[in-house]
Amino acid sequence: MKTNYHTHTWRCNHAEPDERAYIEAALSTGTRVLGFSDHTPYPFDDGHCSGFRMRCDQAQDYVDTLSALKQEYRGEIDIHIGFEAEYYPRYFSRLLSLLEPLGYEYLNLGQHFLGNEVDGPYVCTPTDDPDMLERYVRQTSEALNTGAFSCFVHPDIFRFTGNERVYREKMRNLCREARSCGVPLEINLLGLGTHRHYPRETFWEEAAVVGNQVILGWDAHQADWMKQPELEAAGEDMIRRLGLHRIQYLTLVRPRSK
């Protein structure tokens, strides 16, 4: 692929430890743009620690380390510095204030919990409750309308096991909201390659009807993950087969705190 805007680092506690290894792997595959978007810290009230995201005191080191590598590899590959963030309404403005002084470039929306992770349900837990699905659509639609996000990664991550007609209707509404807000949707190659419940074809059938822009993303937690041409080909085949509108490059949006 020419680009990948979904790359993690060791600070999320579940990824390979060497940022340089990701860059070298991308170079070996002919990637022109590599965006790092590790799980953003979140300033919770009670000092809650996620265990799957960087701590607040690691955010500056994350940006500084990648900024140095960006300069070092200038002329070989374009490196961009971002974060993957959930939209937690109770804490989101506080998050933007925390990130404001950092030299980052973009946010990806990656919603893993409803409400927030302190007291909300995990979206990968199977449920046939249409009200839970509606909550996911409502919360992520609100996120899209903040104008803070450059891409919506694995938008089909919510694991709904109920009525398929209801699923299509709700997700069609979400796709319409994303298109209205001008936010592309990511087909997640980590989910595809590890046979997770996403990418979910019925979601992407609705995205094809709505006409969303879509982009492939490695969601790389290991450098060598990006060295799988057969997986990239599978993603490209899915795009062709469903008639999706693929883009290669994102327009990066850097949100401002209010």
C-alpha positions in Angstrom: 0.0 0.0 0.0 1.1 3.5 -0.6 -0.1 4.7 2.8 -0.9 3.5 6.3 -2.3 5.8 8.9 -2.9 3.2 11.6 0.3 2.2 13.4 0.8 1.5 17.1 3.8 1.7 19.4 4.9 -0.1 22.6 3.3 2.6 24.8 -0.2 0.9 24.3 1.2 -2.1 26.2 0.3 -4.6 23.4 2.6 -3.7 20.5 6.1 -4.2 19.3 8.7 -2.0 21.1 10.7 -0.4 18.3 9.3 2.5 16.3 12.1 2.3 13.8 11.2 -1.3 13.0 7.8 -0.1 11.7 9.4 2.5 9.5 11.9 0.1 8.0 9.2 -2.4 7.4 7.1 0.3 5.6 10.1 1.3 3.5 10.7 -2.3 2.5 7.2 -2.5 1.1 7.3 0.8 -0.8 5.0 2.7 1.5 5.2 6.4 0.9 3.3 7.6 4.0 3.4 6.1 7.5 1.1 7.5 10.1 1.5 6.5 13.7 -1.7 6.6 15.7 -1.2 4.9 19.1 -4.0 4.8 21.6 -4.2 8.2 23.1 -4.0 8.8 26.9 -7.1 9.8 28.7 -7.3 12.1 31.8 -9.9 10.3 33.9 -11.2 11.7 37.1 -10.2 8.9 39.4 -6.8 8.0 37.9 -8.2 5.0 36.1 -5.5 3.2 34.1 -6.7 1.4 31.0 -3.7 -0.9 30.5 -4.2 -0.7 26.7 -3.3 3.0 26.1 -0.3 5.2 26.9 -0.2 7.1 30.1 -0.7 10.9 30.1 3.0 11.3 31.1 4.1 9.3 28.0 2.4 11.5 25.4 5.2 14.0 25.0 7.8 11.3 24.6 5.7 9.7 22.0 5.5 12.8 19.9 9.2 13.7 20.5 10.4 10.3 19.5 8.4 10.2 16.3 9.3 13.8 15.5 13.0 12.9 15.6 12.4 9.9 13.4 10.3 12.0 11.0 13.3 14.3 10.5 15.8 11.4 10.2 13.8 9.7 7.5 12.9 12.9 5.6 13.1 12.3 1.9 12.6 8.5 2.3 9.1 8.3 3.7 6.6 10.8 5.0 5.9 10.1 8.7 2.8 11.6 10.4 2.1 11.7 14.1 -1.4 11.0 15.3 -3.4 9.2 18.0 -6.3 6.8 18.0 -8.9 8.1 20.3 -12.3 7.0 21.7 -14.9 9.6 22.0 -15.9 9.8 25.6 -18.2 12.9 25.9 -17.5 13.3 29.6 -13.8 13.6 29.1 -13.3 14.6 25.5 -12.7 18.3 25.9 -10.2 17.5 28.7 -8.4 15.1 26.3 -8.1 17.8 23.6 -6.7 20.2 26.2 -4.1 17.6 27.2 -3.1 17.1 23.5 -3.2 20.7 22.5 0.5 21.6 23.3 1.8 18.5 21.6 3.2 18.5 18.1 0.8 15.9 16.7 -1.1 16.1 13.5 -4.3 14.1 13.5 -6.8 11.9 15.4 -8.4 8.6 14.3 -11.7 7.7 15.9 -11.6 4.1 17.2 -14.5 3.5 19.5 -14.0 0.5 21.9 -16.5 1.4 24.6 -20.0 2.9 25.0 -20.2 5.8 27.3 -16.6 5.4 28.5 -14.3 2.6 29.6 -14.6 3.3 33.3 -18.2 2.2 33.6 -19.4 1.4 30.0 -19.7 -1.8 28.0 -17.0 -3.1 25.6 -18.2 -2.9 22.0 -16.7 -6.3 21.0 -18.9 -8.2 23.5 -21.6 -9.9 21.5 -25.1 -8.5 22.0 -28.4 -8.8 20.2 -29.8 -5.6 21.9 -30.7 -3.0 19.2 -30.6 -0.3 21.9 -26.9 -1.0 22.4 -26.3 -0.8 18.7 -28.2 2.5 18.6 -26.0 3.8 21.4 -22.9 3.0 19.4 -24.3 4.8 16.3 -25.4 7.8 18.3 -22.1 8.2 20.2 -19.9 7.7 17.1 -22.1 10.1 15.1 -21.7 12.7 17.8 -17.9 12.1 17.6 -17.9 12.5 13.8 -19.7 15.8 14.2 -17.0 17.3 16.4 -14.9 17.7 13.4 -11.9 16.3 15.4 -11.3 13.1 13.4 -9.5 12.4 10.2 -10.6 8.8 9.8 -13.0 6.4 11.5 -11.0 3.2 12.0 -12.8 -0.2 12.2 -16.2 1.4 12.3 -17.8 -2.0 12.1 -16.2 -3.2 15.4 -19.5 -3.3 17.3 -20.4 -6.9 17.6 -24.1 -7.1 17.0 -25.7 -10.5 16.8 -29.3 -9.5 16.5 -31.6 -8.8 13.6 -29.7 -8.2 10.3 -32.3 -5.8 9.0 -31.9 -3.6 12.1 -28.1 -3.8 11.8 -28.2 -2.6 8.2 -30.6 0.2 9.0 -28.5 1.5 11.9 -25.2 1.2 10.1 -26.6 2.8 7.0 -27.4 5.8 9.2 -23.9 5.8 10.6 -22.4 5.7 7.1 -24.5 8.6 6.0 -23.3 10.6 9.0 -19.6 9.8 8.2 -20.2 10.9 4.6 -21.9 14.1 5.6 -19.0 14.9 8.0 -16.4 14.0 5.3 -14.7 11.4 7.4 -13.4 8.3 5.6 -13.9 4.8 6.9 -11.1 2.3 7.4 -11.3 -1.4 6.4 -9.1 -2.9 9.1 -6.5 -5.4 7.9 -5.7 -6.6 11.4 -9.3 -7.8 11.8 -9.3 -9.3 8.3 -6.0 -11.1 8.8 -6.8 -12.5 12.2 -10.4 -13.5 11.3 -12.1 -11.3 13.8 -15.8 -10.3 13.6 -14.7 -7.3 11.5 -14.5 -6.3 8.7 -18.2 -7.2 8.5 -19.3 -7.4 4.9 -22.9 -6.3 5.5 -21.5 -3.0 7.0 -19.4 -2.4 3.9 -22.3 -3.2 1.6 -24.1 -0.3 3.2 -21.1 1.9 2.9 -21.0 1.1 -0.8 -24.6 2.1 -1.2 -24.0 5.3 0.7 -20.9 6.1 -1.2 -18.4 6.5 1.7 -14.7 7.0 1.0 -12.8 4.1 2.4 -9.1 3.4 3.1 -7.2 0.3 4.0 -5.4 0.4 7.4 -2.9 -2.2 8.7 -3.7 -1.4 12.4 0.0 -2.5 12.9 1.0 -3.7 16.3 4.0 -5.6 14.8 6.3 -4.2 12.2 6.2 -7.3 10.0 2.4 -7.2 9.9 2.8 -4.7 7.0 4.7 -7.3 5.0 1.7 -9.3 3.9 0.9 -8.6 0.2 -1.7 -11.4 0.2 -3.6 -9.6 3.0 -3.4 -6.3 1.2 -4.7 -8.1 -1.9 -7.6 -9.5 0.1 -8.6 -6.0 1.2 -8.3 -4.7 -2.3 -10.5 -7.5 -3.6 -13.1 -6.7 -1.0 -13.2 -3.1 -2.2 -13.5 -4.1 -5.9 -16.1 -6.8 -5.2 -18.4 -4.5 -3.2 -17.8 -1.5 -5.4 -16.4 0.7 -2.6 -14.8 4.1 -3.2 -11.2 3.7 -2.2 -8.8 6.6 -1.3 -5.1 6.3 -0.6 -4.4 9.5 1.3 -6.2 11.2 4.2 -6.7 14.8 4.7 -5.3 15.2 8.2 -7.2 17.3 10.7 -5.7 18.6 13.9 -8.4 19.4 16.4 -8.2 22.4 18.7 -9.4 22.4 22.3 -12.2 24.8 23.2 
